[in-house]
Amino acid sequence: MLEIAVKAADSKRAEEIVALDVREISLLADYFMICQATSERQINAIVEEIIEKEEEAKIEVKRIEGKDAGKWVLIDLGDIIVHVFQSSERAFYNLEKLWSDAPMIDLHAWVE
């Protein structure tokens, strides 16, 4: 599920893709994936690609939040929460710092 989301985001040129293992520190999910885009149009393309690829893999997309605003979209896949930000929003909310106790997942094998 995480690999599908990472590869889908990367295919739409998402920037600074990271994944945090929050299993030991959060009841919300097992992993948070965070990435950013330079425009609302690119955010929508990334979100649509992630949703399409996850659904093709028979993974239920439980909820999507923020799609209309286009600055921060959250995709709830159950065990994984995907955050797609505009650059300025990502810097403002700084989820990586907020969840700094969570180990980073090595994504190099999945992104180009």
Backbone as numpy.savetxt, mean C-alpha at the origin, in Angstrom:
# Nx Ny Nz CAx CAy CAz Cx Cy Cz
-0.33 -12.36 -1.18 -1.15 -11.17 -1.18 -0.28 -9.91 -1.18
0.73 -9.88 -0.32 1.63 -8.73 -0.25 2.44 -8.62 -1.55
2.93 -9.74 -2.03 3.71 -9.73 -3.27 2.88 -9.21 -4.44
1.63 -9.61 -4.52 0.74 -9.15 -5.59 0.58 -7.64 -5.51
0.34 -7.11 -4.32 0.14 -5.67 -4.15 1.41 -4.89 -4.50
2.56 -5.38 -4.06 3.83 -4.71 -4.34 4.10 -4.69 -5.84
3.95 -5.82 -6.48 4.20 -5.90 -7.93 3.22 -5.04 -8.72
1.96 -5.02 -8.30 0.96 -4.20 -8.99 1.29 -2.72 -8.86
1.66 -2.29 -7.67 2.03 -0.88 -7.46 3.27 -0.53 -8.27
4.25 -1.41 -8.25 5.48 -1.18 -9.00 5.21 -1.09 -10.50
4.28 -1.87 -11.00 3.98 -1.86 -12.43 3.38 -0.53 -12.88
2.82 0.22 -11.94 2.25 1.55 -12.24 3.16 2.67 -11.75
4.42 2.31 -11.52 5.47 3.27 -11.16 5.26 3.97 -9.81
4.72 3.21 -8.86 4.64 3.74 -7.50 6.05 3.98 -6.99
6.21 4.97 -6.15 7.52 5.34 -5.63 7.66 4.94 -4.17
8.89 4.66 -3.78 9.24 4.38 -2.38 8.29 3.37 -1.73
8.19 2.21 -2.35 7.32 1.15 -1.81 8.01 0.49 -0.62
7.31 0.46 0.50 7.82 -0.24 1.68 6.71 -1.11 2.26
7.10 -2.12 2.98 6.14 -2.96 3.69 6.65 -3.16 5.11
5.75 -3.01 6.05 6.07 -3.16 7.47 5.37 -4.40 8.01
6.09 -5.18 8.77 5.53 -6.35 9.44 4.99 -5.90 10.79
3.68 -5.74 10.88 3.07 -5.21 12.10 2.37 -6.30 12.93
2.67 -7.56 12.63 2.00 -8.67 13.32 2.16 -8.61 14.83
3.33 -8.20 15.29 3.60 -8.20 16.73 3.14 -6.93 17.45
2.74 -5.90 16.67 2.42 -4.62 17.33 1.05 -4.05 16.98
0.29 -4.73 16.12 -1.01 -4.21 15.74 -2.02 -5.34 15.58
-3.24 -5.06 15.94 -4.33 -6.00 15.73 -5.03 -5.73 14.40
-4.67 -4.63 13.74 -5.34 -4.22 12.50 -5.03 -5.13 11.33
-3.79 -5.54 11.21 -3.35 -6.31 10.05 -2.02 -6.96 10.36
-1.56 -7.80 9.45 -0.23 -8.40 9.56 0.84 -7.52 8.93
0.45 -6.85 7.83 1.41 -6.01 7.09 0.76 -4.71 6.67
1.55 -3.66 6.66 1.18 -2.39 6.05 2.09 -2.21 4.85
1.51 -1.95 3.70 2.30 -1.57 2.53 2.06 -0.09 2.29
3.13 0.64 2.06 3.04 2.08 1.86 3.78 2.44 0.59
3.16 3.27 -0.23 3.84 3.78 -1.42 3.29 5.17 -1.73
3.91 5.80 -2.71 3.47 7.14 -3.07 3.47 7.32 -4.57
2.76 8.38 -4.99 2.66 8.75 -6.40 2.73 10.26 -6.50
2.97 10.73 -7.70 3.15 12.17 -7.89 1.87 12.91 -8.25
0.81 12.17 -8.58 -0.44 12.84 -8.96 -1.64 12.00 -8.55
-2.79 12.65 -8.54 -4.04 11.94 -8.22 -4.32 10.88 -9.29
-4.01 11.19 -10.51 -4.22 10.23 -11.61 -3.37 8.96 -11.41
-2.12 9.16 -11.01 -1.25 8.02 -10.77 -1.72 7.22 -9.56
-2.15 7.89 -8.52 -2.70 7.20 -7.34 -3.85 6.29 -7.77
-4.76 6.83 -8.57 -5.90 6.04 -9.03 -5.46 4.84 -9.86
-4.46 5.03 -10.70 -3.96 3.93 -11.53 -3.35 2.83 -10.65
-2.60 3.22 -9.64 -1.98 2.26 -8.71 -3.07 1.50 -7.96
-4.03 2.23 -7.42 -5.12 1.61 -6.66 -5.90 0.63 -7.53
-6.26 1.04 -8.73 -7.02 0.17 -9.63 -6.24 -1.09 -9.98
-4.93 -0.96 -10.21 -4.10 -2.11 -10.54 -4.01 -3.09 -9.37
-3.83 -2.56 -8.17 -3.77 -3.43 -6.99 -5.08 -4.18 -6.83
-6.19 -3.47 -6.94 -7.50 -4.10 -6.77 -7.70 -5.18 -7.84
-7.39 -4.87 -9.08 -7.57 -5.82 -10.17 -6.74 -7.08 -9.96
-5.47 -6.91 -9.62 -4.58 -8.07 -9.45 -4.98 -8.91 -8.24
-5.38 -8.28 -7.16 -5.81 -9.02 -5.98 -7.09 -9.80 -6.28
-8.04 -9.18 -6.96 -9.28 -9.87 -7.29 -9.03 -11.03 -8.26
-8.09 -10.85 -9.20 -7.73 -11.95 -10.11 -7.19 -13.15 -9.32
-6.52 -12.86 -8.21 -5.97 -13.92 -7.36 -6.99 -14.42 -6.33
-8.24 -14.00 -6.49 -9.35 -14.43 -5.62 -9.20 -13.92 -4.19
-8.56 -12.77 -4.04 -8.42 -12.15 -2.73 -9.48 -11.06 -2.61
-10.20 -11.10 -1.52 -11.28 -10.15 -1.31 -10.74 -8.79 -0.90
-11.18 -7.76 -1.61 -10.89 -6.38 -1.21 -12.02 -5.98 -0.29
-11.71 -5.85 1.00 -12.74 -5.63 2.00 -13.29 -4.20 1.98
-12.38 -3.24 1.77 -12.82 -1.84 1.82 -11.78 -0.97 1.15
-12.26 0.14 0.58 -11.37 1.16 0.00 -11.82 2.49 0.57
-10.88 3.22 1.13 -11.17 4.53 1.73 -10.34 5.61 1.05
-10.92 6.79 0.87 -10.18 7.95 0.39 -10.03 8.06 -1.11
-10.67 7.19 -1.85 -10.48 7.19 -3.30 -10.98 8.50 -3.94
-12.04 9.05 -3.41 -12.59 10.29 -3.98 -11.68 11.49 -3.73
-10.99 11.50 -2.60 -10.12 12.63 -2.26 -8.82 12.60 -3.07
-8.30 11.41 -3.32 -7.14 11.27 -4.18 -5.79 11.66 -3.59
-5.71 11.85 -2.28 -4.43 12.21 -1.66 -3.87 11.07 -0.82
-4.76 10.25 -0.29 -4.37 9.09 0.51 -5.48 8.05 0.36
-5.16 6.95 -0.28 -6.14 5.89 -0.47 -5.68 4.69 0.34
-6.61 4.11 1.09 -6.36 2.94 1.90 -7.13 1.77 1.30
-6.43 0.67 1.07 -7.07 -0.55 0.57 -6.94 -1.61 1.66
-8.08 -2.07 2.14 -8.10 -3.10 3.19 -8.25 -4.46 2.54
-7.18 -5.26 2.63 -7.20 -6.62 2.09 -7.30 -7.65 3.20
-7.65 -7.20 4.39 -7.74 -8.11 5.53 -6.41 -8.18 6.26
-5.56 -9.10 5.86 -4.26 -9.24 6.52 -3.26 -8.16 6.12
-3.58 -7.45 5.04 -2.69 -6.38 4.56 -3.51 -5.11 4.37
-2.94 -4.01 4.85 -3.52 -2.69 4.60 -2.55 -1.96 3.68
-3.05 -1.52 2.53 -2.22 -0.80 1.56 -2.55 0.68 1.66
-1.50 1.50 1.77 -1.64 2.95 1.81 -0.97 3.52 0.57
-1.73 4.25 -0.25 -1.18 4.91 -1.44 -1.35 6.41 -1.23
-0.22 7.09 -1.12 -0.21 8.52 -0.79 0.26 9.39 -1.95
-0.14 10.66 -1.94 0.59 11.68 -2.67 1.80 12.00 -1.79
2.88 12.42 -2.40 4.15 12.62 -1.67 4.00 13.51 -0.44
3.31 14.64 -0.59 3.17 15.57 0.54 2.38 14.96 1.69
1.35 14.19 1.37 0.55 13.54 2.40 1.37 12.48 3.14
2.17 11.76 2.39 3.00 10.72 3.02 3.97 11.35 4.01
4.58 12.44 3.62 5.52 13.12 4.51 4.81 13.64 5.76
3.59 14.15 5.58 2.83 14.69 6.71 2.46 13.61 7.71
1.90 12.50 7.24 1.43 11.45 8.14 2.55 10.54 8.62
3.59 10.37 7.84 4.81 9.66 8.23 4.52 8.33 8.97
3.79 7.46 8.31 3.41 6.19 8.92 4.62 5.34 9.29
5.69 5.45 8.51 6.89 4.67 8.82 7.43 5.03 10.21
7.36 6.30 10.56 7.81 6.72 11.89 6.81 6.28 12.96
5.54 6.43 12.65 4.49 6.05 13.59 4.59 4.56 13.95
4.93 3.73 12.96 5.05 2.29 13.16 6.53 1.88 13.12
7.40 2.69 13.67 8.84 2.45 13.58 9.30 1.17 14.31
8.47 0.65 15.20 8.81 -0.62 15.87 8.63 -1.82 14.95
7.95 -1.62 13.84 7.68 -2.73 12.92 8.87 -2.95 11.99
9.30 -4.19 11.86 10.40 -4.48 10.92 9.97 -4.27 9.48
10.90 -3.78 8.67 10.66 -3.62 7.23 10.83 -4.96 6.54
10.01 -5.20 5.54 10.10 -6.40 4.72 11.00 -6.08 3.52
11.88 -6.97 3.17 12.76 -6.78 2.01 11.93 -7.04 0.74
11.75 -6.01 -0.07 10.92 -6.12 -1.27 11.75 -6.16 -2.55
13.05 -6.17 -2.44 13.90 -6.08 -3.63 13.61 -7.15 -4.68
13.26 -8.33 -4.27 12.99 -9.41 -5.22 11.71 -9.18 -6.02
10.84 -8.29 -5.51 9.55 -8.06 -6.16 9.47 -6.80 -7.00
10.40 -5.87 -6.81 10.36 -4.61 -7.55 11.56 -4.49 -8.47
11.37 -3.71 -9.52 12.46 -3.54 -10.47 13.29 -2.32 -10.14
